[in-house]
Amino acid sequence: MSVLKKMVAVALVSLPMVMGATAANAEYPEKAIRWLVPYPAGGGSDFLARSIGDALAKQVGQSVVIENKPGGNTSIAANDVTRAEPDGYTVLSADNGTLVFNPALYKDLSYDPNKELAPVTLLGSFPMILVVNPDSGLNSVKDVIARARDQKNGMNYASAGAGSPHHLAMELFKAELDLNMVHVPYKGASPSLTDVAGGQVPIMMVDLAAGAGFIKGGKVKPLAVANPERLAQLPDVPTFAELGYPGIVAAAQVGLVTTAGTPKETIAALNKDVVAALNQPEVHQRLVDFGIQPVGNTPEEYAALLKSETERWHKLIKELGIRLD
């Protein structure tokens, strides 16, 4: 065989490997990103996804399609992502209900967040606020404690739904202070807030994104925030720690996850783009104004947070014997 023919033969054999390497090293993203939100449009998670998604689309030059897919206490959307191609083009807004609470609350959960979902970044935190009906006569956390201990059949409290961060925040409050309280679950923060404002239920935990309108309008009264520091939007409302209860720290933590098995390089690229979009000054301020504490950490930092949160909340859920199936 001539030298020329040998060179051609070697080139032809090498071509598939070169093309494969080129494809593997292709710059992400090369097509539209599908972003699932496991709640209806209009809520805090939806606002967070759309605010970042709009900025991300302009930044990377690709469409970011936000798809609301509620149901199954977030499991329907989570299952969709677990079945997707592990290429980083299907992502999910996942809160601590999806990633932390559900595995302890359900005996037969249809997805495994530890094995089937890969952390990308914590997008934002929604600190919980203890609020009461303004005409309830409850003017402090001490008043709530006294009444809950005085009522023989327990004091009712509302939540945005069984297994929600709002529900578990109240269970933490109840456990820390050894109170007799009865859970009244609703389908969403809005109807539960409406009934607290109307006096049907005296108390609940709510995040600022959902409750700002009710708080500013005087329809509900904030008594304490379950956050290490006071909230800038509610400077006169003390933290539970300031009142002597440092163990009451709770928030809805919404992060971004994708399908397990997605290459680390793709997750790193996705993380870099999403965090950059989140940190754009106008996006960051828009989230703060809405009542969200923007974060934007690394996949490793988010994974470590999920691990510590799982240990903390699973212990409480187990001790209280809370089950949803």
Summary of the structure (lengths in Angstrom):
residues: 325
radius of gyration: 23.2
end to end distance: 72.8
largest distance: 98.9
contacts: 1093
relative contact order: 0.18
helix: 47%
strand: 19%
